[in-house]
Amino acid sequence: MYIFDTNVFSTFRYYYRSRFPTIWERLDSLVKENQLYSVREVLRELEKYNPSEEIAAWVESNKKIFLIPTEDE
């Protein structure tokens, strides 16, 4: 399982889907396999400080990975 923070998503703005398709295919695969998550605050940061249109589109289509932390977390 992977938990991504805002900096990871921001870094992906340099990895264009057209130039690095394997990275994006693997990310999409991790989401489908329920192996990639983040938290709601990261979603808020990405929506407020959008690193790129490509990242914004990916985040919008994968909002289910942005969870609310539990009390234990």
C-alpha positions as CSV (number, residue, x, y, z in Angstrom):
1,M,0.0,0.0,0.0
2,Y,1.2,3.5,-0.8
3,I,0.1,6.8,0.9
4,F,1.0,9.9,-1.1
5,D,1.5,13.4,0.2
6,T,1.0,16.6,-1.8
7,N,4.7,16.7,-2.8
8,V,4.4,13.4,-4.7
9,F,1.5,14.6,-6.8
10,S,3.2,17.9,-7.4
11,T,6.3,16.1,-8.7
12,F,4.2,14.2,-11.2
13,R,3.5,17.4,-13.1
14,Y,7.0,16.9,-14.7
15,Y,6.0,13.4,-15.8
16,Y,3.7,13.9,-18.7
17,R,1.4,11.0,-19.5
18,S,2.4,11.1,-23.2
19,R,6.1,10.9,-22.3
20,F,5.9,8.5,-19.3
21,P,2.9,6.3,-20.0
22,T,4.2,3.4,-17.9
23,I,4.3,5.5,-14.7
24,W,0.7,6.7,-15.2
25,E,-0.5,3.2,-16.1
26,R,1.1,1.9,-12.9
27,L,-0.5,4.7,-10.8
28,D,-3.9,3.9,-12.4
29,S,-3.4,0.2,-11.7
30,L,-2.5,0.9,-8.0
31,V,-5.8,2.9,-7.7
32,K,-7.8,0.1,-9.2
33,E,-6.1,-2.5,-6.9
34,N,-6.9,-0.3,-3.9
35,Q,-3.2,0.1,-3.2
36,L,-2.8,3.9,-3.5
37,Y,-4.3,6.3,-1.1
38,S,-3.9,9.8,0.3
39,V,-5.9,12.0,2.7
40,R,-8.5,14.6,2.4
41,E,-6.1,17.5,3.3
42,V,-3.9,16.6,0.4
43,L,-7.0,16.8,-1.9
44,R,-7.7,20.3,-0.5
45,E,-4.1,21.4,-1.1
46,L,-4.1,20.1,-4.7
47,E,-7.4,21.8,-5.4
48,K,-6.2,25.1,-3.9
49,Y,-2.6,25.0,-5.3
50,N,-3.1,23.1,-8.6
51,P,0.3,21.9,-9.9
52,S,-1.0,21.3,-13.4
53,E,-4.1,20.7,-15.4
54,E,-3.1,17.0,-16.0
55,I,-2.7,16.4,-12.3
56,A,-6.0,18.2,-11.6
57,A,-7.8,16.0,-14.1
58,W,-6.2,12.8,-12.6
59,V,-7.1,13.9,-9.0
60,E,-10.7,14.7,-10.1
61,S,-11.2,11.3,-11.6
62,N,-9.6,9.5,-8.6
63,K,-11.1,11.4,-5.6
64,K,-12.0,8.1,-3.9
65,I,-8.3,7.6,-2.9
66,F,-8.4,10.7,-0.6
67,L,-9.6,9.4,2.7
68,I,-10.5,11.0,6.1
69,P,-8.0,9.9,8.7
70,T,-9.3,8.0,11.6
71,E,-8.7,8.9,15.3
72,D,-6.0,6.3,15.6
73,E,-4.2,7.6,12.6
